[in-house]
Amino acid sequence: MTDRFVFFISVTLITISILFSYSLSSFTILFYGYGEFHFMMRQIIAGILGVLLMWGISRCNPDRFILPFGFMLFFGGIFVMFIMHFLPESLATSAGGAKRWIRLPFFSLAPVEFFKIGFITFLAWSFSRKFSLVETKTLKEEFITFLPYVGVFLIAVYLIAVLQNDLGQIVLLGTTLAIMMIFAGSSFKLFLYLLSGAFGLFVVVIVTSAHRVARVKTWWAGVQDLVLSFFPASIANSLRVENLPEPYQVEHSLNAIVNGGMFGKGLGNGLIKLGFLSEVHTDVILAGITEEVGFLGLIGVCVLFVVLIFKILKIANRCENTMYYLFCSGVAVLLGFSFLINAFGISGIIPIKGIAVPFLSYGGSSLIANSIMIGMVLAISKKSRMI
């Protein structure tokens, strides 16, 4: 029997997304001259398709569906993300000089959203085959065992961080890889070594890109006063950087959160969407939601996500099949850290990464991909033992 609670929470989040895709898109609609319900109707279509896919996939036999479908998304995603770089603008939509969407007759498709499903499937399948062997290995043998995954991850780095200029997705995939390795039974020492290597790669990717350096500087402009307040004045003055760019995204997001107060300004009455930040219904939707329905509304959204992640992990814990256990765990990690990275970004804790909030942010590819993941988890839940 599938876990209906996971299904209903996901549908609730999709409904909230549809509501705020209308409420928070008013300035963008006026700026581009779209119809009043332009974004809302597109999100409704994506939401209906997502719910149908979630329901349909949940009824599949996971033993016959999960692995073939996941591998198709994994290898298909690699192929599409590679050839997309060479497609003309009429077939591949670009952002910031990097092509990230395949342009289809009535919508644009972001292949990376579906590749993430395949990535989790591949890791779950491969880790499950080595699961019982990891504990008996030395650190050297363990590193050799996991070396191929480093190669797979570097391919993802090239396709996503280099060709698509999207470092945020790589941070998310790297986090998912590291935590799934722990779930699979790798030693914590190996995790620390690989984390150090990933941090070094992360620094190199940042310092070799002017716009990423600018983004880090913008983040530091917003947090340096708080951070340096913990240091003695002599040290703080030496570390302070002057003439940094204004962190307007974080400032406006925080202003919206503060402006919302406990109960919010009312649905449709927010100010952040009135040109202070562009496309609030996408990456900074949490700030827009908080301004309109208040801190209590934000808490409600957070509770929905926490319960969703908890229920997915509970399904994973019930799985006797190691691959299913790792897949469900990977989905929980991917959804949970997507939410955290976005929330930490708009609050200024970390630099903004441009990661969508699962189910909530406007965007058909993300919503449908998340619905597919939940559908796969629900299909697996039928095979899990009841405890």
URURNOR-V256001 format. One line per field, one symbol per residue. ss: DSSP state (~ for helix, > for strand, _ for the rest). psi: psi as a letter, one per 20 degrees, with the letter a starting at -180 (. if undefined). burial: + if it has 9 or more other C-alpha atoms within 8 Angstrom, else -. A space follows every 10 residues. Layout:
ss->???
psi->???
burial->???
This chain:
ss->___~~~~~~~ ~~~~~~~~~~ ~~~__~~~~~ ~~_____~~~ ~~~~~~~~~~ ~~~~~~~~__ _~~~~~~~~~ ~~~~~~~~~~ ~~~~______ _>>>>__>>> >>>____>>_ ~~~~~~~~~~ ~~~~~~~~~~ ~~~~~~__~~ ~~~~~~~~~~ ~~~~~~~~~~ ~~____~~~~ ~~~~~~~~~~ ~~~____~~~ ~~~~~~~~~~ ~~~~~~~__~ ~~~~~~~~~~ ~~~~~~~~__ __~~~~~~~_ _______~~~ ~~~~~~~~~~ __________ __________ ____~~~~~~ ~~~~~~~~~~ ~~~~~~~~~~ ~~~~~~~~__ _~~~~~~~~~ ~~~~~~~~~~ ~~~~~~____ __________ ___~~~~~~~ ~~~~~~~~~~ ~______
psi->pqnhggghgg hghggggggi hghjjgghgh gikrqhkghg ghhgghgggg gggggghhiq ohhigggggg hghghhgggg hghhhiqrhi iopqpkippi qporgirqpo hhhhhhghgg gggggghhhj giighjqrhg hgghgighhg gghhghgghg hghilnhghh gghggggghh hghijqqhgg ggghhgghgg hggghgijog hhghgggggh hhihgggiii qqhggghhip prlqqpmhgg ghghhggghh bhiriqpijq hhilihpqlh jehkhhgggh hhjrhhgggg gggggggggg hghggghiph phghghghgh gggggghggg ggghgiijhr qpikpqpphg qpohgggggh ggggghghgh hhiqqp.
burial->-++--++-++ +-++++++++ +++++++++- -------+++ -+++-++-++ +-++++++-+ -+--+++-++ ++++++++-+ ++-++-+--- ++++---+++ +++----+++ ++++++++++ +++++-++-- +--+--+-+- -++------- --+--+++++ ++++-+++++ -+++-+++++ +++++++--+ +---+--+-- -----++--- -++++++++- ++++---+-- -----+---- ------+--+ ++++-++-++ +-++++---+ -+++--+-++ +++++-++++ ++++++++-- +--++--++- +++-++-++- -+++++++++ +++++++++- ++++++++-+ +++-++++++ ++-+++++++ ++++++++++ ++-+---
